[in-house]
Amino acid sequence: MSKQILMLVGDYAEDYETMVPFQFLTGLGYTVHAVCPDKKSGDTIATAIHDFEGEQTYSEKRGHNFALNFDFSAVNTADYVGLVIPGGRAPEYLRMNERILEIVREFDAAQKPIAAVCHGAQILAAADVIKGRLCSAYPACAAEVKLAGGQYADIAVTEAVTDGHLVTAPAWPAHPAWMAQFIQALGVTVQL
């Protein structure tokens, strides 16, 4: 069985929501293919660092350059056991790419685990895969979840929720819960 995970990213994907799952899943022995439309292996995306500093919404600062390691045009969803969709501003425009939406629908139809965090729910909503499902997201995306027919899970920023093969969380502070639930959906058991 494949030990490959697909990660959909784009410029201004949230830095932590990209780097941490990539490194965590790689550390567990998965090959994580990070891809972006119109880019190939070796290209980079610019990430953004979002933080909660007391204003009405998050602040944004330029993050790291994140190297892609696989060609978007070569993605075959049959080769992967799971999908990760980081948040940030990238989902806002990635959801306009029909192949991105097809990829999400293919994972959903195959009942393969999908992990989305923060604004990643924008892609799930655009792909029309959350109707009737419990789905968390950054609170500003609650309206999109509801308009797509999903049940918005208003949970603490440190929590995650699983509905079948869909694992979602509101933001990067939920990484421990989000990744724990995702690997459980993948059928992984970690023993200390």
Summary of the structure (lengths in Angstrom):
residues: 192
radius of gyration: 15.0
end to end distance: 24.3
largest distance: 46.5
contacts: 670
relative contact order: 0.17
helix: 35%
strand: 26%
